[in-house]
Amino acid sequence: MKETIKIQDLSIGYVDKKEVKVVANHITATIFSGELTCLLGANGVGKSTLLRTLSAFQPKLGGKIFIEGKEISEFTDKQLSRVISVVLTEKPDIRNMTVEELVGLGRSPYTGFWGTLAKDDKVVVNNAIRLVGIESLQGRMIQTLSDGERQKVMIAKALAQDTPVIYLDEPTAFLDYPSKVEMMQLLYKLSRETDKTIFLSTHDLELALQIADKLWLMDKKKGVRIGAPEDLSLDGSLGGFFARKGIVFEQETGLFKVEHEITRKVGLKGGGVRCVMMAKALNRIGIQGDVNSGDKDIITVLTDSYILKLSDKEIVCKTIAEILQKLN
């Protein structure tokens, strides 16, 4: 890994009616090649402003941004197009163009006015398509693709641009959950295989915690905190990041979970995954399954059924749903 981006005392924001609005300041960080970095934060905290500033779409208010040792303001637009590629949230409004042709547009910083692809350019395009795994889509028209397929094509286009840095704004925004997982795993794999610096904003907290090399936690009051997910877990940064009623951060697993209000306890006997699922279901309806409980109400988990003892009455149930219905 090498140091690709170095940020020194960066301030970001915008001018509104001649008044300077500072979104975040004193950001100092280093981003390395071969890493996947995820930017997390609530809506309106300034994630898009930070991405636009790092991409040179928006001027910084102060500080320095170095890309491969050169300050970003010293690049011409043409030079920047060979250093930074950006994949935005918006769906491209493109029709009657094949996947291969759209990916080929990534070569525009190198092809000149007419955009004609040379033999070497076509090799780069085909390699980008192969890396993303969309060879079967190569001849398809863009308007026939699903959201997930279209997003992969835009990533292939960014790869074809052959820049050391790729920024992505909410790349999983329009995808179903399996496609979100696939997309994040793809970006992680690409960071390793291509040794590029991949930096993205996302609301998919759980996936970022499990896949990202580094997290940037952006908060209006506390600024930007940076580190590996595990380090941010241990120092309490993640625990306080979404600190609000109903959300609990489990330091043991490094993940967030919904906290339910417990209004009742029942005894719980048994073991294995069936017992774990029973405890989970009880918790969801506000009941704590306590293995040490001396309560009269007891659930015994067997290999193929459940026995619910209510006072002196025993009821045999086949499913968890039946048990919950009886308890309610």
Buried (B, 14 or more C-beta within 10 A) or exposed (E): EEEBBBBBEBBBBBEEEEEEEEBBBEBEBEBBBBBBBBBBBEEEBBBBBBBBBBBBBBEBBEBBBBBBEEEBEEBEEEEBBBBBBBBBBEBBEBEEBBBBBBBBBBBBBBBEEEEEBEEEBBEBBBBBBEBBEBEEBBEBBBEEBEBBBBBBBBBBBBBBBBBBBBBBBBBBBBBEEEBBBBBBBBBBBBBEEBBBBBBBBBBBBEBBBBBBBBBBBBBEEEEBBBBEBEBBBBEEBBBEBBEEEEEBBEEEEBBBEEEBEEEEBBBBBBEEEBBEEBBEBBBEEEBBBBEEBEEEBBBBBEEEEBBBBBEEEEEEBEEBEBBBEEBE
